[in-house]
């Protein structure tokens, strides 16, 4: 097997993992490790590439910038489940109801509204 065949085989392997019903994150990780081991067995990859994996994972996990992703998702979930997002849409709809296209303003404000103040607060807190 040559190096040129690895990419199409990896794509096919990923499709198979996903069709079997595994989550995307686990499918990507298993696919990469599986084909990394195959590449090492066929002398296409050097084993030192796989030995650096724990260091790379810990380096990515210690990146504090990436913490914003789950926090932002959690904030959206809290706003939705608490009903605050719906109340905001209703209130903004009442305010802009008399204006032509007022519901569009309300929807845009709902989509952009909560992240802007929360992002500003998070960025000022991280700088403090």
Number of C-alpha atoms within 10 A of each C-alpha: 8 8 10 8 9 16 11 10 13 16 13 13 19 20 15 14 18 16 11 10 10 13 11 12 10 12 20 19 11 15 21 15 14 13 17 19 17 14 18 15 12 13 10 15 16 14 14 9 10 13 10 10 12 10 10 11 10 10 10 12 12 11 9 9 10 11 11 13 9 10 12 15 10 12 14 15 13 13 15 13 11 11 11 13 19 14 14 18 20 17 13 18 20 14 14 16 16 10 11 9 10 16 19 13 18 22 16 12 15 19 13 11 15 16 15 11 11 13 13 11 12 16 12 10 9 10 7 6
